[in-house]
Protein backbone atom coordinates (compact mmCIF):
# COMPACT_ATOMS: atom_id res chain seq x y z
CA UNK A 1 0.00 0.00 0.00
CA UNK A 2 1.36 3.49 -0.85
CA UNK A 3 1.63 6.43 1.50
CA UNK A 4 -1.64 7.43 3.16
CA UNK A 5 -0.52 11.08 3.20
CA UNK A 6 -3.60 13.27 2.87
CA UNK A 7 -2.70 16.91 3.55
CA UNK A 8 -0.67 19.26 5.68
CA UNK A 9 -2.26 21.17 8.51
CA UNK A 10 -1.43 23.58 11.28
CA UNK A 11 -3.20 22.07 14.32
CA UNK A 12 -4.32 25.35 15.93
CA UNK A 13 -5.92 27.15 12.99
CA UNK A 14 -6.70 23.95 11.00
CA UNK A 15 -5.71 25.62 7.74
CA UNK A 16 -4.75 22.90 5.26
CA UNK A 17 -2.02 22.80 2.65
CA UNK A 18 -1.29 20.68 -0.42
CA UNK A 19 1.43 18.09 0.38
CA UNK A 20 2.23 17.60 -3.31
CA UNK A 21 3.67 21.10 -3.56
CA UNK A 22 6.74 22.45 -1.80
CA UNK A 23 5.61 23.79 1.59
CA UNK A 24 7.44 25.34 4.51
CA UNK A 25 5.33 26.47 7.48
CA UNK A 26 2.05 28.27 8.21
CA UNK A 27 2.82 31.93 7.60
CA UNK A 28 -0.56 32.93 9.05
CA UNK A 29 0.35 31.50 12.47
CA UNK A 30 4.13 31.54 12.00
CA UNK A 31 4.13 27.93 13.16
CA UNK A 32 4.96 24.43 11.86
CA UNK A 33 2.91 22.39 9.44
CA UNK A 34 2.13 18.78 10.31
CA UNK A 35 1.50 15.91 7.89
CA UNK A 36 -1.93 14.27 8.16
CA UNK A 37 -2.79 10.80 6.86
CA UNK A 38 -5.95 9.02 5.74
CA UNK A 39 -5.75 6.53 8.56
CA UNK A 40 -9.21 5.10 7.92
CA UNK A 41 -8.05 3.83 4.55
CA UNK A 42 -4.68 2.80 5.93
CA UNK A 43 -6.38 0.84 8.71
CA UNK A 44 -8.03 -1.40 6.11
CA UNK A 45 -4.82 -1.85 4.13
CA UNK A 46 -2.13 -2.76 6.65
CA UNK A 47 -1.79 -4.90 9.75
CA UNK A 48 0.70 -4.46 12.57
CA UNK A 49 1.65 -8.14 12.30
CA UNK A 50 2.99 -7.47 8.79
CA UNK A 51 5.52 -4.90 9.92
CA UNK A 52 8.09 -7.29 11.36
CA UNK A 53 8.06 -9.33 8.15
CA UNK A 54 9.09 -6.37 5.99
CA UNK A 55 12.73 -5.57 5.18
CA UNK A 56 14.18 -3.75 8.15
CA UNK A 57 14.66 -0.01 8.17
CA UNK A 58 12.80 3.24 8.60
CA UNK A 59 11.06 3.00 5.24
CA UNK A 60 9.12 -0.15 6.15
CA UNK A 61 6.59 2.26 7.70
CA UNK A 62 5.89 3.63 4.21
CA UNK A 63 2.11 4.03 4.65
CA UNK A 64 2.80 6.45 7.52
CA UNK A 65 5.56 8.31 5.69
CA UNK A 66 5.12 11.03 3.06
CA UNK A 67 6.67 9.63 -0.13
CA UNK A 68 4.26 9.02 -3.00
CA UNK A 69 6.79 6.96 -4.97
CA UNK A 70 9.01 4.45 -3.16
CA UNK A 71 11.68 4.86 -5.83
CA UNK A 72 12.44 8.23 -4.26
CA UNK A 73 13.54 6.72 -0.96
CA UNK A 74 16.96 7.90 0.19
CA UNK A 75 18.59 5.60 2.71
CA UNK A 76 21.84 4.87 4.49
CA UNK A 77 20.27 2.15 6.62
CA UNK A 78 18.66 4.41 9.21
CA UNK A 79 16.07 3.41 11.78
CA UNK A 80 15.68 0.21 13.81
CA UNK A 81 17.69 1.39 16.81
CA UNK A 82 17.57 -1.03 19.76
CA UNK A 83 15.56 -0.55 22.93
CA UNK A 84 17.85 -2.08 25.50
CA UNK A 85 16.86 -3.16 28.97
CA UNK A 86 19.33 -1.44 31.32
CA UNK A 87 19.29 -3.67 34.43
CA UNK A 88 22.60 -2.54 35.96
CA UNK A 89 21.90 1.14 35.41
CA UNK A 90 18.38 0.64 36.73
CA UNK A 91 19.50 -1.25 39.82
CA UNK A 92 21.76 1.67 40.74
CA UNK A 93 18.51 3.60 41.31
CA UNK A 94 16.41 0.65 42.47
CA UNK A 95 14.52 0.53 39.17
CA UNK A 96 13.57 -2.80 37.62
CA UNK A 97 12.14 -1.55 34.34
CA UNK A 98 14.59 0.94 32.84
CA UNK A 99 15.23 0.94 29.09
CA UNK A 100 17.38 2.94 26.68
CA UNK A 101 16.33 3.73 23.12
CA UNK A 102 19.84 3.99 21.71
CA UNK A 103 20.25 6.07 18.55
CA UNK A 104 24.05 6.10 18.64
CA UNK A 105 24.27 3.52 15.86
CA UNK A 106 22.40 5.58 13.27
CA UNK A 107 24.30 6.17 9.98
CA UNK A 108 25.51 9.64 10.98
CA UNK A 109 25.84 8.85 14.68
CA UNK A 110 22.61 10.46 15.86
CA UNK A 111 18.83 10.43 15.55
CA UNK A 112 19.08 13.33 13.09
CA UNK A 113 19.56 10.72 10.36
CA UNK A 114 15.89 9.75 10.62
CA UNK A 115 14.51 13.20 10.06
CA UNK A 116 16.88 14.19 7.31
CA UNK A 117 16.44 10.91 5.41
CA UNK A 118 12.72 11.54 5.08
CA UNK A 119 12.92 15.30 4.59
CA UNK A 120 15.56 15.05 1.84
CA UNK A 121 13.68 12.25 0.06
CA UNK A 122 10.37 14.15 0.09
CA UNK A 123 11.98 17.41 -0.98
CA UNK A 124 13.72 15.59 -3.84
CA UNK A 125 10.39 14.07 -4.87
CA UNK A 126 8.98 17.60 -5.04
CA UNK A 127 11.88 18.83 -7.18
CA UNK A 128 14.23 20.44 -4.66
CA UNK A 129 17.88 20.42 -5.74
CA UNK A 130 19.63 22.57 -3.14
CA UNK A 131 19.25 22.79 0.65
CA UNK A 132 20.29 25.11 3.44
CA UNK A 133 20.25 24.31 7.15
CA UNK A 134 21.22 25.96 10.43
CA UNK A 135 22.53 23.39 12.87
CA UNK A 136 24.13 22.83 16.24
CA UNK A 137 26.10 20.06 14.53
CA UNK A 138 24.45 16.68 14.03
CA UNK A 139 21.60 17.81 11.79
CA UNK A 140 24.08 19.47 9.46
CA UNK A 141 26.11 16.30 9.19
CA UNK A 142 23.00 14.25 8.50
CA UNK A 143 21.76 16.65 5.81
CA UNK A 144 25.11 16.55 4.05
CA UNK A 145 25.22 12.76 4.12
CA UNK A 146 21.74 12.34 2.66
CA UNK A 147 22.15 15.15 0.16
CA UNK A 148 25.35 13.50 -1.04
CA UNK A 149 23.57 10.15 -1.24
CA UNK A 150 20.87 11.75 -3.41
CA UNK A 151 23.28 13.78 -5.53
CA UNK A 152 21.99 17.11 -4.21
CA UNK A 153 23.71 20.21 -2.82
CA UNK A 154 23.80 21.24 0.84
CA UNK A 155 24.72 24.54 2.52
CA UNK A 156 25.29 24.53 6.28
CA UNK A 157 25.38 27.36 8.84
CA UNK A 158 26.81 26.17 12.16
CA UNK A 159 28.30 27.76 15.30
CA UNK A 160 32.07 27.86 15.02
CA UNK A 161 32.40 26.13 18.40
CA UNK A 162 30.43 23.06 17.25
CA UNK A 163 32.06 19.67 17.94
CA UNK A 164 35.01 19.06 15.58
CA UNK A 165 33.50 15.77 14.39
CA UNK A 166 30.49 17.68 13.05
CA UNK A 167 32.72 20.07 11.13
CA UNK A 168 34.71 17.21 9.64
CA UNK A 169 31.69 15.15 8.57
CA UNK A 170 30.27 18.16 6.74
CA UNK A 171 33.53 19.09 5.04
CA UNK A 172 34.24 15.54 3.89
CA UNK A 173 31.01 15.44 1.86
CA UNK A 174 32.06 18.54 -0.08
CA UNK A 175 29.14 20.56 1.28
CA UNK A 176 29.24 24.34 1.61
CA UNK A 177 30.00 25.05 5.30
CA UNK A 178 29.66 28.47 6.96
CA UNK A 179 30.92 28.69 10.55
CA UNK A 180 29.03 31.32 12.51
CA UNK A 181 30.19 33.52 15.39
CA UNK A 182 27.14 32.90 17.56
CA UNK A 183 24.52 30.32 18.55
CA UNK A 184 22.14 28.30 16.39
CA UNK A 185 19.71 31.23 16.51
CA UNK A 186 22.24 33.35 14.61
CA UNK A 187 22.92 30.45 12.25
CA UNK A 188 19.17 30.26 11.66
CA UNK A 189 18.99 33.95 10.81
CA UNK A 190 21.82 33.67 8.30
CA UNK A 191 20.45 30.44 6.77
CA UNK A 192 17.03 32.03 6.35
CA UNK A 193 18.52 35.03 4.60
CA UNK A 194 20.59 32.78 2.33
CA UNK A 195 17.49 30.77 1.44
CA UNK A 196 15.70 33.93 0.35
CA UNK A 197 18.67 35.29 -1.60
CA UNK A 198 19.60 32.09 -3.45
CA UNK A 199 16.35 30.15 -3.63
CA UNK A 200 17.71 27.29 -1.53
CA UNK A 201 15.20 25.14 0.33
CA UNK A 202 15.38 25.87 4.06
CA UNK A 203 15.25 22.51 5.82
CA UNK A 204 15.46 23.97 9.35
CA UNK A 205 13.81 22.26 12.30
CA UNK A 206 10.01 22.65 11.95
CA UNK A 207 10.42 25.11 9.05
CA UNK A 208 9.35 22.23 6.77
CA UNK A 209 6.93 19.38 7.58
CA UNK A 210 8.87 16.19 6.96
CA UNK A 211 11.79 15.98 9.37
CA UNK A 212 9.07 15.39 11.95
CA UNK A 213 7.85 12.37 9.98
CA UNK A 214 11.26 10.75 10.08
CA UNK A 215 11.64 11.38 13.79
CA UNK A 216 8.23 9.91 14.59
CA UNK A 217 9.51 6.49 13.53
CA UNK A 218 11.18 6.34 16.96
CA UNK A 219 7.69 6.30 18.43
CA UNK A 220 6.54 3.61 16.03
CA UNK A 221 9.52 1.45 17.01
CA UNK A 222 8.94 2.03 20.74
CA UNK A 223 5.33 0.88 20.41
CA UNK A 224 6.34 -2.20 18.44
CA UNK A 225 9.15 -3.09 20.86
CA UNK A 226 6.73 -3.04 23.79
CA UNK A 227 4.25 -5.28 21.95
CA UNK A 228 1.92 -2.33 21.32
CA UNK A 229 1.54 -1.56 25.04
CA UNK A 230 3.34 1.71 25.57
CA UNK A 231 5.80 2.31 28.41
CA UNK A 232 4.81 4.50 31.34
CA UNK A 233 7.39 7.27 30.97
CA UNK A 234 9.57 8.51 28.11
CA UNK A 235 12.38 10.92 28.99
CA UNK A 236 13.58 12.96 26.03
CA UNK A 237 16.42 15.51 25.67
CA UNK A 238 14.80 18.51 24.04
CA UNK A 239 16.36 21.27 21.96
CA UNK A 240 14.28 21.90 18.86
CA UNK A 241 11.80 19.27 20.03
CA UNK A 242 11.20 17.35 16.80
CA UNK A 243 11.81 13.98 18.43
CA UNK A 244 9.47 14.61 21.35
CA UNK A 245 6.66 15.90 19.13
CA UNK A 246 7.28 13.15 16.58
CA UNK A 247 7.04 10.32 19.12
CA UNK A 248 3.76 11.75 20.43
CA UNK A 249 2.43 12.05 16.87
CA UNK A 250 3.31 8.42 16.19
CA UNK A 251 1.24 7.29 19.16
CA UNK A 252 -1.75 9.29 18.00
CA UNK A 253 -1.57 7.72 14.55
CA UNK A 254 -1.16 4.21 15.93
CA UNK A 255 -4.29 4.67 18.03
CA UNK A 256 -6.20 5.82 14.93
CA UNK A 257 -5.06 2.61 13.22
CA UNK A 258 -6.35 0.59 16.15
CA UNK A 259 -2.90 -0.77 17.00
CA UNK A 260 -2.70 0.73 20.51
CA UNK A 261 -5.25 1.96 23.01
CA UNK A 262 -5.71 5.46 24.42
CA UNK A 263 -3.14 5.09 27.21
CA UNK A 264 -0.04 7.26 26.80
CA UNK A 265 3.34 7.57 28.50
CA UNK A 266 4.14 10.61 30.57
CA UNK A 267 6.50 12.60 28.37
CA UNK A 268 9.41 14.31 30.09
CA UNK A 269 11.48 17.12 28.59
CA UNK A 270 15.07 17.37 29.82
CA UNK A 271 17.10 20.50 29.10
CA UNK A 272 20.38 21.96 30.32
CA UNK A 273 20.33 24.52 33.12
CA UNK A 274 22.23 26.85 30.81
CA UNK A 275 19.48 26.72 28.18
CA UNK A 276 16.06 25.69 29.47
CA UNK A 277 13.29 27.68 27.74
CA UNK A 278 10.81 24.77 27.79
CA UNK A 279 11.40 24.11 31.48
CA UNK A 280 10.81 27.75 32.34
CA UNK A 281 7.65 28.00 30.24
CA UNK A 282 6.24 24.79 31.70
CA UNK A 283 6.92 25.86 35.26
CA UNK A 284 5.46 29.29 34.59
CA UNK A 285 2.29 27.72 33.19
CA UNK A 286 2.44 29.59 29.87
CA UNK A 287 1.91 28.26 26.35
CA UNK A 288 4.84 30.06 24.68
CA UNK A 289 8.54 30.01 25.40
CA UNK A 290 10.78 33.02 25.73
CA UNK A 291 14.15 33.06 23.98
CA UNK A 292 16.84 32.01 26.46
CA UNK A 293 19.56 34.60 26.90
CA UNK A 294 23.27 33.69 26.88
CA UNK A 295 22.62 29.99 26.29
CA UNK A 296 25.51 27.76 27.35
CA UNK A 297 25.93 24.00 27.78
CA UNK A 298 28.28 21.19 26.80
CA UNK A 299 25.30 19.47 25.14
CA UNK A 300 25.33 21.36 21.84
CA UNK A 301 22.04 19.84 20.75
CA UNK A 302 20.35 21.36 23.80
CA UNK A 303 21.80 24.82 23.16
CA UNK A 304 18.67 25.98 21.35
CA UNK A 305 17.47 29.30 22.82
CA UNK A 306 13.97 28.99 21.36
CA UNK A 307 12.14 26.26 19.45
CA UNK A 308 9.94 27.19 16.51
CA UNK A 309 7.56 24.49 17.80
CA UNK A 310 7.28 25.79 21.36
CA UNK A 311 3.49 25.42 21.48
CA UNK A 312 3.61 21.84 20.20
CA UNK A 313 6.24 20.85 22.77
CA UNK A 314 4.32 22.32 25.70
CA UNK A 315 1.09 20.78 24.41
CA UNK A 316 2.68 17.31 24.53
CA UNK A 317 3.74 17.86 28.14
CA UNK A 318 0.27 18.96 29.21
CA UNK A 319 -1.63 16.24 27.32
CA UNK A 320 0.64 13.49 28.63
CA UNK A 321 0.63 14.75 32.25
CA UNK A 322 4.38 15.00 31.82
CA UNK A 323 6.94 17.43 33.12
CA UNK A 324 10.12 19.33 32.25
CA UNK A 325 13.37 19.38 34.18
CA UNK A 326 16.77 21.04 33.83
CA UNK A 327 20.12 19.47 34.69
CA UNK A 328 23.61 20.93 35.06
CA UNK A 329 26.57 20.18 32.80
CA UNK A 330 28.25 18.51 35.77
CA UNK A 331 25.25 16.22 36.23
CA UNK A 332 25.34 15.41 32.51
CA UNK A 333 28.99 14.34 32.70
CA UNK A 334 28.34 12.18 35.78
CA UNK A 335 25.35 10.56 34.03
CA UNK A 336 27.37 9.97 30.86
CA UNK A 337 29.99 8.03 32.82
CA UNK A 338 27.31 6.09 34.69
CA UNK A 339 25.57 4.93 31.51
CA UNK A 340 28.88 3.93 29.94
CA UNK A 341 30.22 2.11 33.03
CA UNK A 342 26.98 0.27 33.84
CA UNK A 343 25.71 -0.56 30.35
CA UNK A 344 28.58 -0.08 27.89
CA UNK A 345 26.78 2.68 25.98
CA UNK A 346 28.73 5.91 25.40
CA UNK A 347 25.87 8.40 25.09
CA UNK A 348 25.91 11.88 23.64
CA UNK A 349 25.69 14.56 26.33
CA UNK A 350 22.08 15.11 25.32
CA UNK A 351 21.29 11.44 25.89
CA UNK A 352 23.16 11.44 29.20
CA UNK A 353 20.99 14.36 30.31
CA UNK A 354 18.00 12.01 30.41
CA UNK A 355 19.58 9.88 33.12
CA UNK A 356 20.55 12.99 35.06
CA UNK A 357 16.92 14.11 34.79
CA UNK A 358 15.71 10.67 35.89
CA UNK A 359 17.75 10.92 39.07
CA UNK A 360 16.20 14.28 39.91
CA UNK A 361 12.67 13.05 39.21
CA UNK A 362 13.19 10.10 41.55
CA UNK A 363 14.55 12.36 44.26
CA UNK A 364 11.50 14.61 43.96
CA UNK A 365 9.09 11.66 44.20
CA UNK A 366 7.54 12.43 40.80
CA UNK A 367 8.36 8.98 39.37
CA UNK A 368 7.00 5.59 40.38
CA UNK A 369 9.92 3.18 40.78
CA UNK A 370 7.81 0.36 39.29
CA UNK A 371 7.16 2.31 36.09
CA UNK A 372 8.50 1.19 32.72
CA UNK A 373 10.82 4.05 31.81
CA UNK A 374 12.51 4.73 28.46
CA UNK A 375 15.51 7.04 28.21
CA UNK A 376 16.21 8.34 24.71
CA UNK A 377 19.89 8.54 23.88
CA UNK A 378 19.92 10.62 20.73
CA UNK A 379 23.50 10.04 19.62
CA UNK A 380 27.02 8.77 20.12
CA UNK A 381 29.33 10.36 22.64
CA UNK A 382 32.20 9.71 20.21
CA UNK A 383 31.02 12.67 18.13
CA UNK A 384 31.83 15.02 21.02
CA UNK A 385 35.39 13.85 21.65
CA UNK A 386 37.90 16.62 20.97
C-alpha positions, 0 to 999 in steps of 0.5 A, spaced: 500 500 500 502 506 498 503 512 503 496 514 506 498 522 506 492 526 505 494 533 507 498 538 511 495 542 517 497 547 522 493 544 528 491 550 531 488 554 525 486 547 522 488 551 515 490 545 510 495 545 505 497 541 499 502 536 500 504 535 493 507 542 492 513 544 496 511 547 503 514 550 509 510 552 514 504 556 516 505 563 515 498 565 518 500 563 524 508 563 523 508 555 526 509 548 523 505 544 518 504 537 520 502 531 515 496 528 516 494 521 513 488 518 511 488 513 517 481 510 515 483 507 509 490 505 511 487 501 517 483 497 512 490 496 508 495 494 513 496 490 519 501 491 525 503 483 524 505 485 517 511 490 519 516 485 522 516 481 516 518 487 511 525 488 510 528 492 516 529 499 516 525 506 517 522 505 510 518 499 512 513 504 515 511 507 508 504 508 509 505 512 515 511 516 511 510 522 506 513 519 499 508 518 493 513 513 490 518 508 493 523 509 488 524 516 491 527 513 498 533 515 500 537 511 505 543 509 508 540 504 513 537 508 518 532 506 523 531 500 527 535 502 533 535 497 539 531 498 545 535 495 550 533 493 557 538 497 562 538 492 568 545 494 571 543 502 570 536 501 573 539 497 579 543 503 581 537 507 582 532 501 584 529 501 578 527 494 575 524 496 568 529 501 565 530 501 558 534 505 553 532 507 546 539 507 543 540 512 537 548 512 537 548 507 531 544 511 526 548 512 519 551 519 521 551 517 529 545 520 531 537 520 531 538 526 526 539 521 520 531 519 521 529 526 520 533 528 514 532 521 510 525 523 510 525 530 509 531 530 503 527 524 500 520 528 500 523 534 498 527 531 492 520 528 490 517 535 489 523 537 485 528 540 490 535 540 488 539 545 493 538 545 501 540 550 506 540 548 514 542 551 520 545 546 525 548 545 532 552 540 529 548 533 528 543 535 523 548 538 518 552 532 518 546 528 516 543 533 511 550 533 508 550 525 508 543 524 505 544 530 500 550 527 497 547 520 497 541 523 493 546 527 488 543 534 491 547 540 494 547 542 501 549 549 505 550 549 512 550 554 517 553 552 524 556 555 530 564 555 530 564 552 536 560 546 534 564 539 535 570 538 531 566 531 528 560 535 526 565 540 522 569 534 519 563 530 517 560 536 513 567 538 510 568 531 507 562 530 503 564 537 499 558 541 502 558 548 503 559 550 510 559 556 513 561 557 521 558 562 525 560 567 530 554 565 535 549 560 537 544 556 532 539 562 533 544 566 529 545 560 524 538 560 523 537 567 521 543 567 516 540 560 513 534 564 512 537 570 509 541 565 504 534 561 502 531 567 500 537 570 496 539 564 493 532 560 492 535 554 496 530 550 500 530 551 508 530 545 511 530 547 518 527 544 524 520 545 523 520 550 518 518 544 513 513 538 515 517 532 513 523 531 518 518 530 523 515 524 519 522 521 520 523 522 527 516 519 529 519 512 527 522 512 533 515 512 536 513 507 532 519 502 534 517 504 541 510 501 540 512 495 536 518 493 541 513 493 547 508 489 543 503 495 542 503 496 550 506 503 551 511 504 556 509 508 562 514 514 561 519 517 556 524 521 557 527 525 552 532 531 551 529 537 548 532 542 543 528 543 537 523 538 540 522 534 533 523 527 536 518 529 542 513 531 538 514 526 533 514 520 538 507 523 540 504 524 533 506 516 532 502 514 538 496 518 536 496 515 529 497 508 531 491 509 536 487 511 529 489 505 526 487 501 532 494 498 533 494 501 541 489 503 546 488 510 548 493 510 554 499 514 553 506 515 557 508 521 561 512 525 556 518 528 560 522 534 557 530 534 559 534 540 558 540 543 560 540 549 566 544 553 561 538 553 556 532 551 558 526 555 555 521 549 555 522 548 562 521 555 564 515 556 560 512 549 563 513 551 570 510 558 569 504 555 566 504 559 559 503 556 552 509 560 549 517 560 550 521 566 551 528 566 547 533 564 552 539 569 553 546 567 553 545 559 552 551 555 554 551 547 555 556 542 553 550 538 550 550 542 543 544 539 541 540 542 547 543 549 546 537 551 542 534 558 545 527 557 542 524 552 538 519 554 533 515 548 535 514 551 542 506 550 542 507 543 540 512 541 545 508 544 551 502 541 548 505 534 549 507 535 556 500 537 558 496 532 554 501 526 557 501 529 564 508 529 563 513 534 566 520 538 564 526 538 568 533 542 567 540 538 569 547 541 570 553 540 565 556 537 571 550 532 572 550 530 565 557 528 565 556 524 571 550 521 568 554 519 561 559 516 565 554 512 569 551 509 563 557 507 559 560 504 566 553 500 567 551 498 560 557 499 555 553 505 551 557 511 550 551 516 550 551 523 547 551 529 552 544 530 550 542 522 551 546 522 558 541 528 560 535 524 560 539 519 566 541 525 570 533 528 569 531 521 571 535 521 578 532 528 579 525 526 578 526 520 583 529 524 588 523 529 587 518 523 588 515 524 581 516 517 578 514 511 580 519 506 581 515 500 578 514 504 572 516 502 565 521 508 563 525 509 556 531 514 556 532 516 549 539 517 547 539 521 541 547 520 539 554 517 540 558 520 545 564 519 540 562 525 536 563 530 542 570 527 543 575 533 541 
